[in-house]
Amino acid sequence: MKEEAIKSSLKAFMKQRRMGLNDFIQKIANNSYACKHPDVQSILKISQPQEPELMNANPSPPPSPSQQINLGPSSNPHAKPSDFHFLKVIGKGSFGKVLLARHKAEEAFYAVKVLQKKAILKKKEEKHIMSERNVLLKNVKHPFLVGLHFSFQTADKLYFVLDYINGGELFYHLQRERCFLEPRARFYAAEIASALGYLHSLNIVYRDLKPENILLDSQGHIVLTDFGLCKENIEQNGTTSTFCGTPEYLAPEVLHKQPYDRTVDWWCLGAVLYEMLYGLPPFYSRNTAEMYDNILNKPLQLKPNITNSARHLLEGLLQKDRTKRLGAKDDFMEIKNHVFFSVINWDDLINKKITPPFNPNVSGPSDLRHFDPEFTEEPVPNSIGRSPDSILLTASVKEAAEAFLGFSYAPPVDSFL
């Protein structure tokens, strides 16, 4: 009976995760009992999310000519969509798709993230695209962060050419196995912590750590991806206050709409480690209002089937008071030196000399076994691989093209009209 209840909770959790935050909030708003809860009332005062799993209380205004997005050295002025064979859809987001593509001349495989400019402008998300690009440009030095090769644009789309990672999302593997043994969870947590520590050293707060944004490469090493919610220029004691993230992983200070700092990433690491060990995030409830109340007020409860060092680490990371949270004083060094990671040789880890506990066993770039068939069975749109025809270049497309001047070279829109 207990096993059935766990399965039922897990199934509901997966369904809710896929629904996204927007539907969560609609459900809360339609529940008169939930709406009476003071914390829920506070949260619902925030503007509606601008995309699933993202809420921004201060959306950026459309860029003025003096603020136009300039993506500088990541751009490849000679690149164009027809340089690639777009083979399969491997992911989807609010603004477009991620595709497996083979460069015709180089014959190398890439993951190409294709974003619709009009959709970005409609939701006033230019700043997040800029943040993603800036962070991607800085990722070249770390083995557990996805790398950007170059970017380019057409009049209506932006293209990010990224490392192709095909070992599957951590979320996918957790779905299949329900939870991981402690040594495997420790290995992943160490590689994730190393990546977060590196971002913090660049004064970047990641803010959206969750199993869907954690990929495994073909050998089984961690690769963090999706940097659209990163916040730049957060120095050692700096804070920010934008309400954003994913419901199951929101730290108490974010829910309270209080200023928060780098320690928000250590809370998320604790939530992901907890999920790896137990199969569900901490404080999880099918009822979102109840889950938020749990995050804010319910003491952390840990079952006895983990080691004392894992228990101590989770208690430190999932400390509701950010000033007392593990990492508050000395950031990554506190996590690195915790007894839970005493068996990890950090030099070997960063040099990928530790054999991953799980090998995805992919046969090559065309092996898509670890991608969701919901994506891979979708046809590749013809428009992805070509520049728009002149008939499509309406005034709104022209406006979209001009908003991203500097992303890379694109033929002047007027030449098509």
C-alpha positions as CSV (number, residue, x, y, z in Angstrom):
1,M,0.0,0.0,0.0
2,K,2.8,2.4,0.9
3,E,4.6,1.5,-2.3
4,E,1.5,2.4,-4.3
5,A,1.2,5.7,-2.5
6,I,4.8,6.5,-3.3
7,K,4.3,5.6,-7.0
8,S,1.2,7.8,-7.0
9,S,3.0,10.8,-5.5
10,L,5.9,10.3,-8.0
11,K,3.6,10.1,-10.9
12,A,1.7,13.3,-9.8
13,F,5.1,15.0,-9.3
14,M,6.3,14.2,-12.8
15,K,3.0,15.4,-14.3
16,Q,3.1,18.7,-12.3
17,R,6.8,19.2,-13.3
18,R,5.9,19.0,-16.9
19,M,2.9,21.4,-16.5
20,G,5.1,24.2,-15.4
21,L,4.7,27.0,-12.9
22,N,2.0,28.9,-14.9
23,D,-0.5,26.1,-14.5
24,F,0.5,25.7,-10.8
25,I,-0.4,29.3,-10.2
26,Q,-3.7,29.1,-12.0
27,K,-4.6,26.1,-9.8
28,I,-3.7,28.1,-6.7
29,A,-5.6,31.1,-7.9
30,N,-8.7,29.0,-8.4
31,N,-8.5,27.4,-5.0
32,S,-10.3,29.6,-2.5
33,Y,-8.9,27.8,0.5
34,A,-5.3,28.0,-0.8
35,C,-5.7,31.7,-1.7
36,K,-6.5,32.5,2.0
37,H,-3.0,31.4,3.1
38,P,-1.0,34.6,3.7
39,D,2.2,33.3,2.0
40,V,0.2,32.3,-1.1
41,Q,-1.5,35.7,-1.1
42,S,1.9,37.3,-1.1
43,I,3.2,35.1,-3.9
44,L,0.1,35.7,-6.0
45,K,0.6,39.5,-5.9
46,I,3.6,39.0,-8.2
47,S,2.9,39.3,-11.9
48,Q,2.0,36.2,-13.8
49,P,5.0,34.1,-14.9
50,Q,6.3,35.1,-18.3
51,E,7.1,31.5,-19.2
52,P,6.6,28.1,-17.5
53,E,8.9,27.8,-14.5
54,L,9.9,31.5,-14.5
55,M,8.5,34.5,-12.6
56,N,10.0,37.9,-12.9
57,A,8.6,40.7,-10.9
58,N,10.4,43.4,-12.9
59,P,10.2,42.6,-16.6
60,S,12.6,44.5,-18.8
61,P,11.2,47.1,-21.1
62,P,11.7,46.8,-24.8
63,P,15.3,47.8,-25.7
64,S,15.8,51.4,-26.8
65,P,18.3,51.9,-29.7
66,S,21.0,52.7,-27.1
67,Q,20.3,49.4,-25.2
68,Q,20.2,47.0,-28.0
69,I,21.5,43.5,-27.4
70,N,25.1,43.1,-28.5
71,L,26.5,39.6,-28.4
72,G,30.0,40.5,-29.4
73,P,32.7,37.9,-29.9
74,S,30.4,34.9,-29.7
75,S,29.0,35.8,-33.0
76,N,30.0,34.2,-36.3
77,P,29.2,36.7,-39.1
78,H,29.6,34.1,-41.7
79,A,27.3,31.4,-40.3
80,K,23.8,30.7,-41.6
81,P,21.1,28.1,-41.0
82,S,21.9,26.4,-44.3
83,D,25.4,25.5,-43.0
84,F,23.7,22.7,-41.0
85,H,21.7,19.5,-41.5
86,F,19.1,19.7,-38.7
87,L,18.4,16.1,-37.8
88,K,16.2,15.8,-34.8
89,V,14.4,17.9,-32.2
90,I,16.0,17.0,-28.8
91,G,14.4,19.6,-26.6
92,K,11.8,22.4,-26.4
93,G,11.4,25.6,-24.5
94,S,9.2,28.7,-24.3
95,F,10.9,30.5,-27.1
96,G,11.9,27.7,-29.5
97,K,13.6,24.3,-29.9
98,V,16.9,22.6,-29.4
99,L,18.0,20.4,-32.3
100,L,20.7,17.9,-33.1
101,A,22.5,19.3,-36.1
102,R,25.5,18.3,-38.2
103,H,27.7,21.0,-39.6
104,K,27.9,20.3,-43.4
105,A,31.5,21.4,-43.8
106,E,33.0,20.3,-40.5
107,E,30.8,17.2,-40.2
108,A,30.7,17.9,-36.4
109,F,27.6,17.4,-34.4
110,Y,26.1,20.2,-32.3
111,A,23.1,21.0,-30.2
112,V,21.6,24.2,-31.8
113,K,19.2,26.2,-29.7
114,V,16.9,28.1,-32.0
115,L,14.9,31.0,-30.5
116,Q,12.0,33.0,-32.0
117,K,12.8,36.7,-31.7
118,K,9.1,37.7,-31.7
119,A,8.4,35.3,-28.8
120,I,11.3,36.8,-26.8
121,L,10.2,40.4,-27.4
122,K,6.5,39.6,-26.7
123,K,7.5,38.3,-23.2
124,K,10.1,41.0,-22.7
125,E,12.9,38.4,-22.1
126,E,15.8,40.1,-23.9
127,K,17.7,40.5,-20.7
128,H,17.6,36.8,-20.0
129,I,18.8,35.9,-23.5
130,M,21.7,38.4,-22.9
131,S,22.5,36.8,-19.6
132,E,22.5,33.3,-21.1
133,R,24.9,34.4,-23.8
134,N,27.2,36.2,-21.4
135,V,27.4,33.2,-19.1
136,L,27.9,30.8,-22.1
137,L,30.9,32.9,-23.2
138,K,32.5,32.4,-19.8
139,N,32.0,28.6,-19.7
140,V,34.9,27.6,-21.8
141,K,37.1,26.9,-18.8
142,H,35.0,24.5,-16.9
143,P,34.4,20.8,-17.7
144,F,30.9,20.6,-16.2
145,L,29.3,23.5,-18.0
146,V,27.9,23.3,-21.5
147,G,30.1,25.3,-24.0
148,L,29.0,27.8,-26.7
149,H,30.8,27.4,-30.0
150,F,29.3,30.5,-31.7
151,S,26.0,32.3,-32.3
152,F,24.3,33.8,-35.3
153,Q,20.9,35.1,-36.4
154,T,18.4,35.5,-39.2
155,A,15.8,38.2,-39.4
156,D,13.4,36.3,-37.2
157,K,15.5,33.8,-35.2
158,L,18.6,33.5,-32.9
159,Y,20.9,30.5,-33.1
160,F,23.1,29.3,-30.2
161,V,25.5,26.5,-31.4
162,L,26.3,24.5,-28.3
163,D,28.1,21.3,-27.2
164,Y,26.0,18.2,-28.1
165,I,25.4,16.2,-24.9
166,N,23.5,12.9,-25.3
167,G,23.7,11.0,-22.0
168,G,20.3,12.3,-21.0
169,E,18.9,14.6,-18.4
170,L,19.4,13.7,-14.7
171,F,15.6,14.0,-14.5
172,Y,15.2,11.3,-17.2
173,H,17.5,8.9,-15.3
174,L,15.8,9.7,-11.9
175,Q,12.4,8.9,-13.5
176,R,13.7,5.5,-14.6
177,E,15.5,4.5,-11.4
178,R,13.5,6.5,-8.8
179,C,16.5,7.2,-6.7
180,F,20.3,6.7,-6.7
181,L,22.6,5.0,-4.2
182,E,24.6,7.4,-2.1
183,P,28.0,7.0,-3.9
184,R,26.4,7.8,-7.3
185,A,24.5,10.8,-5.7
186,R,27.8,12.0,-4.1
187,F,29.6,11.9,-7.5
188,Y,26.9,14.0,-9.2
189,A,26.6,16.4,-6.3
190,A,30.4,17.0,-6.3
191,E,30.5,17.7,-10.0
192,I,27.5,20.0,-9.7
193,A,29.0,21.8,-6.7
194,S,32.3,22.3,-8.7
195,A,30.4,23.9,-11.5
196,L,28.4,26.2,-9.2
197,G,31.6,27.2,-7.4
198,Y,33.1,28.2,-10.7
199,L,30.1,30.3,-11.6
200,H,30.2,32.0,-8.2
201,S,33.9,32.7,-8.8
202,L,32.7,34.7,-11.8
203,N,30.1,36.5,-9.6
204,I,27.3,34.6,-11.3
205,V,24.4,33.0,-9.4
206,Y,22.8,30.1,-11.3
207,R,19.4,30.3,-9.6
208,D,17.7,27.4,-11.6
209,L,19.4,24.2,-10.5
210,K,17.0,21.2,-11.1
211,P,17.4,17.7,-12.6
212,E,16.1,18.9,-16.0
213,N,19.0,21.3,-16.4
214,I,21.6,18.7,-15.4
215,L,22.8,16.6,-18.3
216,L,25.1,13.6,-18.5
217,D,27.7,13.4,-21.2
218,S,28.5,10.3,-23.2
219,Q,30.8,9.1,-20.4
220,G,28.4,9.9,-17.5
221,H,29.9,13.2,-16.3
222,I,27.6,16.1,-15.3
223,V,27.0,19.1,-17.7
224,L,25.0,22.0,-16.5
225,T,22.9,23.7,-19.2
226,D,20.3,26.5,-19.6
227,F,21.7,29.7,-18.2
228,G,18.7,31.9,-18.9
229,L,18.0,32.6,-15.2
230,C,21.6,33.3,-14.2
231,K,22.2,36.6,-12.5
232,E,25.5,38.2,-13.2
233,N,27.6,40.6,-11.1
234,I,26.6,39.2,-7.7
235,E,29.8,39.7,-5.7
236,Q,30.7,37.8,-2.5
237,N,28.1,39.6,-0.3
238,G,25.9,40.9,-3.0
239,T,22.1,40.1,-3.2
240,T,19.3,40.2,-5.8
241,S,15.6,40.0,-5.3
242,T,14.0,38.8,-8.6
243,F,11.4,36.1,-7.9
244,C,12.3,33.2,-10.3
245,G,13.0,29.5,-10.3
246,T,11.1,26.3,-10.2
247,P,8.5,25.6,-7.5
248,E,10.0,22.5,-5.9
249,Y,13.4,24.1,-5.6
250,L,12.6,27.7,-4.5
251,A,14.5,28.7,-1.4
252,P,12.6,30.2,1.5
253,E,14.1,33.7,1.0
254,V,12.9,33.7,-2.6
255,L,9.4,32.7,-1.5
256,H,9.5,35.5,1.1
257,K,10.5,37.9,-1.6
258,Q,13.6,38.8,0.5
259,P,17.0,39.7,-1.0
260,Y,19.0,36.6,-1.7
261,D,22.6,35.8,-2.5
262,R,24.8,32.9,-3.8
263,T,23.5,30.6,-1.0
264,V,20.3,30.2,-3.0
265,D,22.4,27.8,-5.3
266,W,23.4,25.8,-2.2
267,W,19.8,25.4,-1.2
268,C,19.0,24.1,-4.7
269,L,22.0,21.7,-4.5
270,G,20.6,20.3,-1.3
271,A,17.1,19.9,-2.9
272,V,18.6,18.0,-5.9
273,L,20.8,15.8,-3.6
274,Y,17.7,15.1,-1.5
275,E,15.8,14.1,-4.7
276,M,18.6,11.9,-5.9
277,L,18.6,10.0,-2.5
278,Y,14.8,9.9,-1.9
279,G,13.1,10.2,-5.3
280,L,11.2,13.4,-4.6
281,P,12.3,16.9,-3.7
282,P,12.2,17.9,0.0
283,F,9.0,19.5,1.2
284,Y,7.2,18.1,-1.9
285,S,3.4,18.1,-2.0
286,R,0.9,17.7,-4.8
287,N,-0.8,20.8,-3.4
288,T,1.5,23.7,-4.4
289,A,0.2,26.0,-1.7
290,E,1.0,23.3,0.9
291,M,4.4,22.7,-0.7
292,Y,5.3,26.4,-0.4
293,D,4.1,26.4,3.2
294,N,6.3,23.3,3.8
295,I,9.4,25.1,2.4
296,L,8.8,28.1,4.6
297,N,7.7,26.4,7.8
298,K,8.1,22.6,7.9
299,P,11.2,21.2,9.6
300,L,13.4,19.1,7.3
301,Q,12.6,15.4,7.9
302,L,15.2,12.8,6.9
303,K,14.6,9.1,6.8
304,P,17.3,7.0,8.5
305,N,18.4,5.2,5.3
306,I,21.3,7.6,4.6
307,T,24.7,8.0,6.3
308,N,25.2,10.6,9.0
309,S,27.5,12.6,6.7
310,A,24.7,12.8,4.1
311,R,22.2,13.8,6.7
312,H,24.6,16.5,8.1
313,L,25.2,17.9,4.5
314,L,21.4,18.0,3.7
315,E,20.7,19.7,7.0
316,G,23.4,22.3,6.2
317,L,22.3,23.0,2.6
318,L,18.5,23.0,3.4
319,Q,18.9,25.4,6.2
320,K,16.0,27.9,5.9
321,D,18.0,30.8,7.3
322,R,20.4,31.7,4.5
323,T,22.8,33.3,6.9
324,K,23.3,30.0,8.6
325,R,23.3,27.8,5.5
326,L,26.3,25.8,4.5
327,G,28.2,28.0,2.1
328,A,27.1,31.3,3.7
329,K,30.6,32.0,5.1
330,D,33.1,30.6,2.6
331,D,30.9,29.6,-0.4
332,F,32.1,26.5,-2.3
333,M,35.0,25.8,0.1
334,E,32.5,24.9,2.8
335,I,30.8,22.4,0.5
336,K,34.2,21.0,-0.8
337,N,35.5,20.5,2.8
338,H,32.4,18.8,4.1
339,V,32.9,15.2,5.4
340,F,30.4,13.9,2.9
341,F,32.9,14.7,0.2
342,S,36.0,13.5,2.1
343,V,36.4,10.5,-0.4
344,I,36.4,12.9,-3.4
345,N,39.8,14.0,-4.8
346,W,38.8,17.3,-6.2
347,D,41.8,17.6,-8.5
348,D,40.9,14.3,-10.0
349,L,37.3,15.2,-10.2
350,I,37.8,18.4,-12.2
351,N,40.3,16.6,-14.6
352,K,37.6,13.9,-15.1
353,K,40.0,11.2,-13.7
354,I,37.2,9.7,-11.5
355,T,35.2,7.0,-13.4
356,P,31.5,8.0,-13.4
357,P,29.3,5.5,-11.5
358,F,27.0,5.2,-14.5
359,N,27.8,5.0,-18.2
360,P,25.0,6.0,-20.6
361,N,26.5,3.6,-23.2
362,V,25.6,5.7,-26.2
363,S,27.0,4.3,-29.4
364,G,27.6,7.7,-31.1
365,P,25.9,11.1,-31.8
366,S,23.0,9.5,-33.6
367,D,22.1,7.4,-30.5
368,L,19.1,9.2,-29.0
369,R,18.0,6.6,-26.5
370,H,18.3,9.0,-23.6
371,F,16.1,11.7,-25.1
372,D,12.4,11.9,-24.6
373,P,10.5,10.5,-27.6
374,E,8.1,13.4,-27.2
375,F,10.8,15.5,-28.7
376,T,12.7,13.2,-31.0
377,E,9.5,12.0,-32.8
378,E,8.5,15.6,-33.6
379,P,9.2,16.6,-37.2
380,V,12.0,19.2,-37.8
381,P,10.4,22.4,-39.0
382,N,11.6,23.4,-42.5
383,S,11.9,27.0,-41.4
384,I,14.7,26.1,-39.0
385,G,17.2,25.4,-41.7
386,R,16.7,28.5,-43.9
387,S,16.5,32.3,-43.7
388,P,13.0,33.7,-44.0
389,D,11.6,34.5,-47.4
390,S,10.9,38.1,-48.2
391,I,7.2,37.6,-48.0
392,L,7.6,36.7,-44.3
393,L,9.5,39.8,-43.4
394,T,6.6,41.8,-42.0
395,A,6.9,45.0,-39.9
396,S,6.9,42.9,-36.6
397,V,9.7,40.7,-37.9
398,K,11.7,43.8,-38.9
399,E,11.2,45.2,-35.3
400,A,12.4,41.8,-33.9
401,A,15.5,41.8,-36.2
402,E,16.4,45.3,-35.1
403,A,16.1,44.5,-31.4
404,F,19.0,42.1,-31.6
405,L,21.5,44.1,-33.6
406,G,25.0,42.9,-32.7
407,F,24.0,39.3,-32.0
408,S,25.8,38.5,-35.2
409,Y,25.8,39.6,-38.7
410,A,22.5,39.3,-40.6
411,P,21.6,40.9,-44.0
412,P,19.9,44.2,-43.6
413,V,16.1,43.6,-43.3
414,D,15.4,46.3,-45.9
415,S,17.2,44.3,-48.6
416,F,14.5,41.7,-48.3
417,L,11.5,44.0,-48.4
